[in-house]
């Protein structure tokens, strides 16, 4: 068994930045030639231990930033005015772009791919919207759709 530093994620072996033990044949025949990992020997052991530590610190910093964004989003109540028919339904369903713009006004930057509607929003009222920040962090906010008065 030898130690390798993972350059890319390999299922059932290790994630990028990890130091893992694998058989010598697997490392020299599969991982190293495909540039998935680098062999660790006594001369570069300290270097890769330092790299692994920096990677771990970076991941912790990112997770705390995402956690702070999740706390800001959780329980947030946003309101938007939309044109409606006489029966109280919207002309079309609400798009993720509107939620992205509303959050941008609150200085929270996300992409429209991160917006998940519980169901399509086609009428006025309060609706739940999920913001997918990561696989585990999915804060929910309330979006209130208000009908816009028609001009006479």
C-alpha positions as a Markdown table, in Angstrom:
| # | Residue | x | y | z |
|---|---|---|---|---|
| 1 | Unk | 0.0 | 0.0 | 0.0 |
| 2 | Unk | 1.2 | 3.5 | -0.9 |
| 3 | Unk | -0.1 | 7.0 | -0.3 |
| 4 | Unk | -1.3 | 9.2 | -3.1 |
| 5 | Unk | -2.6 | 12.7 | -3.3 |
| 6 | Unk | -5.9 | 12.9 | -5.2 |
| 7 | Unk | -6.0 | 15.4 | -8.0 |
| 8 | Unk | -9.6 | 14.6 | -9.1 |
| 9 | Unk | -12.5 | 12.8 | -7.5 |
| 10 | Unk | -12.5 | 9.0 | -8.0 |
| 11 | Unk | -15.6 | 7.2 | -6.8 |
| 12 | Unk | -14.9 | 4.7 | -4.0 |
| 13 | Unk | -11.2 | 5.9 | -3.7 |
| 14 | Unk | -11.2 | 9.6 | -2.6 |
| 15 | Unk | -12.0 | 13.2 | -3.3 |
| 16 | Unk | -9.8 | 15.9 | -4.7 |
| 17 | Unk | -7.3 | 17.1 | -2.1 |
| 18 | Unk | -7.4 | 13.9 | 0.0 |
| 19 | Unk | -4.4 | 11.8 | 0.8 |
| 20 | Unk | -5.4 | 8.1 | 0.5 |
| 21 | Unk | -3.8 | 4.7 | 0.7 |
| 22 | Unk | -4.1 | 2.5 | -2.4 |
| 23 | Unk | -2.3 | -0.6 | -3.7 |
| 24 | Unk | 0.9 | 0.1 | -5.6 |
| 25 | Unk | -0.4 | -1.5 | -8.8 |
| 26 | Unk | -3.6 | 0.6 | -8.8 |
| 27 | Unk | -1.6 | 3.8 | -8.3 |
| 28 | Unk | 1.0 | 3.1 | -11.0 |
| 29 | Unk | -1.3 | 1.5 | -13.6 |
| 30 | Unk | -4.5 | 3.6 | -13.2 |
| 31 | Unk | -4.4 | 6.7 | -11.0 |
| 32 | Unk | -1.0 | 8.2 | -11.9 |
| 33 | Unk | -1.0 | 7.7 | -15.7 |
| 34 | Unk | -4.5 | 9.2 | -15.9 |
| 35 | Unk | -3.4 | 12.2 | -13.8 |
| 36 | Unk | -6.0 | 11.4 | -11.1 |
| 37 | Unk | -3.4 | 11.2 | -8.3 |
| 38 | Unk | 0.2 | 11.9 | -7.5 |
| 39 | Unk | 2.4 | 9.4 | -5.7 |
| 40 | Unk | 3.6 | 10.6 | -2.2 |
| 41 | Unk | 7.1 | 9.7 | -1.1 |
| 42 | Unk | 9.2 | 10.8 | 1.8 |
| 43 | Unk | 10.5 | 13.9 | 0.0 |
| 44 | Unk | 7.1 | 15.5 | -0.8 |
| 45 | Unk | 5.1 | 14.1 | 2.2 |
| 46 | Unk | 5.2 | 17.4 | 4.1 |
| 47 | Unk | 4.3 | 19.4 | 1.0 |
| 48 | Unk | 1.1 | 17.4 | 0.3 |
| 49 | Unk | 0.2 | 17.4 | 4.0 |
| 50 | Unk | 0.3 | 21.3 | 3.9 |
| 51 | Unk | -1.7 | 21.3 | 0.7 |
| 52 | Unk | -4.3 | 19.1 | 2.2 |
| 53 | Unk | -4.5 | 21.4 | 5.3 |
| 54 | Unk | -5.0 | 24.5 | 3.1 |
| 55 | Unk | -7.7 | 22.7 | 1.1 |
| 56 | Unk | -9.5 | 21.8 | 4.3 |
| 57 | Unk | -9.3 | 25.4 | 5.6 |
| 58 | Unk | -10.7 | 26.6 | 2.3 |
| 59 | Unk | -13.6 | 24.2 | 2.4 |
| 60 | Unk | -14.4 | 25.3 | 6.0 |
| 61 | Unk | -14.4 | 29.0 | 5.0 |
| 62 | Unk | -16.7 | 28.3 | 2.0 |
| 63 | Unk | -19.1 | 26.2 | 4.1 |
| 64 | Unk | -19.3 | 29.0 | 6.7 |
| 65 | Unk | -20.0 | 31.6 | 4.0 |
| 66 | Unk | -22.7 | 29.4 | 2.5 |
| 67 | Unk | -24.1 | 28.9 | 5.9 |
| 68 | Unk | -24.3 | 32.6 | 6.5 |
| 69 | Unk | -26.1 | 33.1 | 3.2 |
| 70 | Unk | -28.6 | 30.3 | 4.2 |
| 71 | Unk | -29.3 | 32.0 | 7.5 |
| 72 | Unk | -30.0 | 35.3 | 5.7 |
| 73 | Unk | -32.4 | 33.6 | 3.2 |
| 74 | Unk | -34.2 | 31.3 | 5.8 |
| 75 | Unk | -37.5 | 32.9 | 6.8 |
| 76 | Unk | -37.1 | 35.8 | 4.3 |
| 77 | Unk | -40.3 | 37.3 | 3.0 |
| 78 | Unk | -40.2 | 38.9 | -0.4 |
| 79 | Unk | -43.0 | 40.6 | -2.3 |
| 80 | Unk | -43.5 | 41.2 | -6.0 |
| 81 | Unk | -46.2 | 42.9 | -8.1 |
| 82 | Unk | -47.5 | 41.2 | -11.2 |
| 83 | Unk | -50.3 | 41.9 | -13.7 |
| 84 | Unk | -53.3 | 39.7 | -13.2 |
| 85 | Unk | -56.5 | 38.6 | -14.9 |
| 86 | Unk | -59.9 | 39.6 | -13.5 |
| 87 | Unk | -60.0 | 36.2 | -11.7 |
| 88 | Unk | -56.8 | 36.8 | -9.8 |
| 89 | Unk | -54.5 | 34.6 | -11.8 |
| 90 | Unk | -51.2 | 35.7 | -13.4 |
| 91 | Unk | -50.8 | 36.1 | -17.1 |
| 92 | Unk | -48.0 | 33.6 | -16.9 |
| 93 | Unk | -46.2 | 31.7 | -14.2 |
| 94 | Unk | -43.5 | 33.4 | -12.2 |
| 95 | Unk | -39.9 | 32.8 | -13.3 |
| 96 | Unk | -36.8 | 32.2 | -11.3 |
| 97 | Unk | -35.3 | 35.4 | -12.7 |
| 98 | Unk | -37.7 | 37.4 | -10.6 |
| 99 | Unk | -36.6 | 35.7 | -7.4 |
| 100 | Unk | -32.9 | 36.2 | -8.4 |
| 101 | Unk | -33.5 | 39.9 | -8.9 |
| 102 | Unk | -35.4 | 40.3 | -5.6 |
| 103 | Unk | -32.6 | 38.6 | -3.7 |
| 104 | Unk | -30.0 | 40.7 | -5.5 |
| 105 | Unk | -31.7 | 43.8 | -4.1 |
| 106 | Unk | -31.1 | 42.2 | -0.6 |
| 107 | Unk | -27.4 | 41.8 | -1.6 |
| 108 | Unk | -27.7 | 38.0 | -1.9 |
| 109 | Unk | -26.3 | 36.7 | -5.2 |
| 110 | Unk | -27.6 | 33.4 | -6.6 |
| 111 | Unk | -28.2 | 31.9 | -10.0 |
| 112 | Unk | -31.6 | 31.0 | -11.4 |
| 113 | Unk | -30.6 | 27.3 | -11.4 |
| 114 | Unk | -30.6 | 27.5 | -7.6 |
| 115 | Unk | -34.2 | 28.5 | -7.4 |
| 116 | Unk | -36.7 | 25.7 | -6.9 |
| 117 | Unk | -40.4 | 26.3 | -6.8 |
| 118 | Unk | -42.5 | 23.9 | -4.7 |
| 119 | Unk | -45.1 | 24.3 | -7.4 |
| 120 | Unk | -45.5 | 26.8 | -10.3 |
| 121 | Unk | -46.7 | 30.2 | -9.2 |
| 122 | Unk | -49.7 | 31.2 | -11.3 |
| 123 | Unk | -51.8 | 33.1 | -8.9 |
| 124 | Unk | -51.6 | 35.8 | -6.2 |
| 125 | Unk | -50.9 | 34.9 | -2.6 |
| 126 | Unk | -48.0 | 33.6 | -0.6 |
| 127 | Unk | -45.8 | 30.8 | -2.0 |
| 128 | Unk | -42.8 | 28.8 | -0.7 |
| 129 | Unk | -39.6 | 29.0 | -2.7 |
| 130 | Unk | -36.5 | 26.8 | -2.0 |
| 131 | Unk | -33.0 | 28.2 | -2.7 |
| 132 | Unk | -30.6 | 25.3 | -3.3 |
| 133 | Unk | -27.2 | 26.5 | -2.0 |
| 134 | Unk | -25.6 | 23.0 | -1.7 |
| 135 | Unk | -26.8 | 19.4 | -1.5 |
| 136 | Unk | -27.5 | 19.9 | 2.2 |
| 137 | Unk | -28.3 | 23.6 | 2.5 |
| 138 | Unk | -31.7 | 24.4 | 1.0 |
| 139 | Unk | -33.2 | 27.4 | 2.9 |
| 140 | Unk | -36.8 | 28.3 | 2.2 |
| 141 | Unk | -38.3 | 31.7 | 1.7 |
| 142 | Unk | -41.8 | 33.1 | 1.3 |
| 143 | Unk | -42.7 | 35.0 | -1.9 |
| 144 | Unk | -45.9 | 37.1 | -1.8 |
| 145 | Unk | -47.4 | 37.8 | -5.2 |
| 146 | Unk | -49.5 | 40.9 | -5.2 |
| 147 | Unk | -51.9 | 41.8 | -8.1 |
| 148 | Unk | -51.0 | 45.0 | -9.9 |
| 149 | Unk | -53.9 | 47.4 | -10.4 |
| 150 | Unk | -55.0 | 47.9 | -14.1 |
| 151 | Unk | -54.9 | 51.3 | -15.6 |
| 152 | Unk | -58.3 | 52.6 | -16.6 |
